[in-house]
Amino acid sequence: TLTVGVCLQEGDFCYYDENGELRGVEVDIAIEVCAYLGLKCEFMVLDQDDLINAAWGGTVHFSMGCISVTVPDAEKCIMSDPYAECHQTIFID
């Protein structure tokens, strides 16, 4: 079993459904990664600021979601290629 760190987000990335089950794109991707390795997933919901430190410190095997590549973080861990990109825009009327 691999423990995966995730953070709750608005939209379809990572959320609890009406039955209290963790769902979303990131959950689906993590399950597929674990299945590819022949392992099961166990999820740990963390604050965004704790995702990298939890992986670095061994609390989880890997983290996903809510992570932006920054130089200090990239020096601490191996980052995958992005699977989603978000762009921010300011609109003034």
C-alpha positions in Angstrom: 0.0 0.0 0.0 1.2 3.5 -0.9 0.1 6.5 1.2 -0.7 9.4 -1.0 -1.0 13.0 0.2 -3.7 15.1 -1.3 -5.4 18.4 -0.5 -9.1 19.2 -1.0 -9.8 21.6 -3.8 -12.8 23.1 -5.4 -13.9 21.5 -8.7 -13.2 18.0 -9.8 -9.6 17.7 -8.6 -10.0 16.3 -5.1 -13.2 16.4 -3.0 -15.5 14.4 -0.8 -18.7 13.2 -2.5 -22.1 13.1 -0.9 -21.2 9.7 0.7 -18.1 11.0 2.3 -15.8 9.2 -0.2 -12.7 10.9 -1.5 -13.1 11.5 -5.3 -11.6 13.5 -8.1 -9.1 13.5 -10.9 -6.1 13.4 -8.5 -7.6 10.5 -6.7 -8.2 8.6 -10.0 -4.6 9.3 -11.1 -3.1 8.1 -7.8 -5.2 4.9 -7.9 -4.0 4.2 -11.5 -0.3 4.9 -10.5 -0.7 2.5 -7.6 -2.4 -0.1 -9.7 0.4 0.1 -12.3 2.8 -0.7 -9.5 0.6 -3.5 -8.3 -0.2 -1.7 -5.0 -3.2 -0.2 -3.3 -3.6 3.5 -2.4 -4.4 5.0 1.0 -5.1 8.7 1.0 -4.1 11.3 3.6 -5.8 14.7 3.2 -3.3 17.4 4.1 -3.1 21.2 3.9 -1.5 22.5 0.7 1.6 23.7 2.6 2.2 20.3 4.1 2.2 18.2 0.9 5.8 18.4 0.0 7.1 18.2 3.5 5.0 15.1 4.2 6.6 13.3 1.2 10.0 14.6 2.1 9.6 13.5 5.7 8.2 10.1 4.9 4.7 10.6 6.2 3.4 9.8 2.7 5.0 8.0 -0.2 4.0 10.7 -2.7 1.9 13.8 -2.8 -0.2 15.4 -5.6 -2.4 18.3 -6.3 -2.0 21.9 -5.1 1.7 21.8 -5.9 3.5 24.4 -8.0 7.1 23.8 -9.1 9.3 26.2 -7.3 13.1 26.1 -7.1 13.3 25.3 -3.4 10.7 22.5 -3.8 12.3 21.1 -6.9 15.6 20.9 -5.0 13.9 18.7 -2.4 12.0 16.2 -4.5 11.4 14.7 -7.9 8.5 16.4 -9.7 6.5 14.7 -12.5 5.6 16.5 -15.6 2.5 18.6 -15.0 -0.8 16.8 -15.6 -2.9 20.0 -15.4 -2.1 23.7 -15.8 -4.0 26.5 -14.3 -3.7 30.1 -15.5 -4.9 33.1 -13.5 -6.4 36.1 -15.2 -7.7 39.4 -13.9 -10.7 40.8 -15.7 -11.7 44.4 -15.0 -14.9 45.8 -16.5 
